[in-house]
Amino acid sequence: MNSIEPWLVVERQLQAYNARDLPEFLAQFSADAAIHELGAVDPSSSGIAEIELRYRQLFAASPNLKAEVISRTTFGHVVVDRERIFGRMGGLEPVEMLAIYEVRGGRISKLHFVR
């Protein structure tokens, strides 16, 4: 059993995202992690290689990228963040979303986005 609190894994991921530190960001995900969009049948990214490609492209296209947590709730192994994202893909207006993280064994195993 891993003693790392799920919220701490998510917080590390957020800090790495804001620093655009891809290796540290990816270190918070399990090798078989999946990212899902609400309502989609299949994951939008499956496995660490696809997640790396997705975020390598996002970080390269978003020099002013930053996320802030508006609220965070933890329930067991699930962490739900309401986030405000700035500078995504060069956008000028912030975007709000829910990010629902499932943390298992000290790593993010699933991430669900509600946009």
C-alpha positions as CSV (number, residue, x, y, z in Angstrom):
1,M,0.0,0.0,0.0
2,N,1.4,3.4,-1.0
3,S,1.1,6.1,1.7
4,I,1.2,9.1,-0.6
5,E,-2.0,11.1,-0.3
6,P,-3.9,11.4,-3.6
7,W,-4.2,15.2,-3.3
8,L,-0.4,15.4,-3.0
9,V,0.1,13.5,-6.3
10,V,-2.4,15.8,-8.0
11,E,-0.7,18.9,-6.5
12,R,2.7,17.7,-7.8
13,Q,1.2,17.2,-11.2
14,L,-0.3,20.8,-11.1
15,Q,3.1,22.3,-10.1
16,A,4.9,20.5,-12.9
17,Y,2.1,21.6,-15.4
18,N,2.6,25.2,-14.4
19,A,6.4,24.9,-14.7
20,R,5.9,23.1,-18.0
21,D,8.2,20.4,-16.5
22,L,7.3,17.5,-18.7
23,P,9.4,14.8,-17.0
24,E,8.1,15.7,-13.5
25,F,4.5,16.0,-14.9
26,L,4.7,12.5,-16.4
27,A,6.2,11.1,-13.3
28,Q,2.8,11.6,-11.6
29,F,1.0,9.3,-14.0
30,S,1.0,5.5,-14.1
31,A,2.4,3.8,-17.2
32,D,-1.1,2.7,-18.3
33,A,-2.9,5.9,-17.3
34,A,-5.7,7.2,-19.5
35,I,-7.3,10.6,-20.1
36,H,-11.0,10.8,-20.8
37,E,-13.3,13.6,-21.9
38,L,-16.8,13.5,-20.4
39,G,-19.2,11.7,-22.7
40,A,-16.5,10.1,-24.9
41,V,-16.5,6.4,-25.3
42,D,-12.7,6.0,-25.8
43,P,-9.9,7.8,-23.9
44,S,-8.4,10.8,-25.7
45,S,-5.0,9.6,-24.5
46,S,-4.1,6.1,-23.4
47,G,-0.7,5.1,-21.9
48,I,2.2,7.3,-20.9
49,A,3.5,7.7,-24.5
50,E,0.3,9.2,-25.7
51,I,0.1,11.4,-22.6
52,E,3.7,12.6,-23.2
53,L,2.9,13.5,-26.9
54,R,-0.3,15.3,-25.9
55,Y,1.4,17.5,-23.2
56,R,4.7,18.0,-25.2
57,Q,2.6,19.6,-27.9
58,L,0.5,21.6,-25.5
59,F,3.5,22.9,-23.6
60,A,5.3,23.9,-26.8
61,A,2.2,25.7,-28.2
62,S,1.4,27.4,-24.8
63,P,4.3,29.5,-23.5
64,N,2.1,31.3,-21.0
65,L,0.3,28.2,-19.8
66,K,-0.9,28.2,-16.2
67,A,-3.6,26.5,-14.2
68,E,-5.0,27.6,-10.9
69,V,-7.2,25.5,-8.6
70,I,-10.5,27.2,-7.8
71,S,-11.6,24.4,-5.5
72,R,-10.4,20.9,-4.6
73,T,-12.3,18.0,-3.1
74,T,-10.9,14.6,-2.2
75,F,-12.9,11.5,-1.6
76,G,-10.7,8.4,-1.0
77,H,-8.6,7.9,-4.1
78,V,-10.4,10.5,-6.2
79,V,-9.5,14.1,-6.3
80,V,-11.7,16.6,-8.1
81,D,-10.3,20.0,-9.1
82,R,-12.3,22.9,-10.5
83,E,-9.5,24.6,-12.5
84,R,-9.0,27.8,-14.4
85,I,-6.5,27.5,-17.3
86,F,-4.7,30.5,-18.7
87,G,-2.8,30.7,-22.0
88,R,-3.8,27.3,-23.4
89,M,-2.8,27.1,-27.0
90,G,-2.1,30.8,-27.0
91,G,-5.7,31.7,-25.9
92,L,-6.3,35.0,-24.3
93,E,-9.4,34.0,-22.3
94,P,-9.2,31.7,-19.3
95,V,-11.0,28.4,-19.6
96,E,-12.7,26.7,-16.6
97,M,-13.0,22.9,-16.3
98,L,-13.3,20.1,-13.9
99,A,-10.5,17.6,-13.6
100,I,-11.3,14.3,-11.9
101,Y,-8.2,12.4,-11.0
102,E,-8.2,8.7,-9.9
103,V,-5.0,8.0,-8.0
104,R,-3.8,4.4,-7.4
105,G,-0.5,3.3,-6.0
106,G,0.8,6.9,-5.7
107,R,0.2,7.7,-9.4
108,I,-2.6,9.2,-11.5
109,S,-4.3,6.2,-13.2
110,K,-7.2,8.1,-14.8
111,L,-8.0,11.7,-15.5
112,H,-11.5,12.8,-16.6
113,F,-12.1,16.3,-18.0
114,V,-15.4,18.1,-17.9
115,R,-15.3,21.2,-20.1
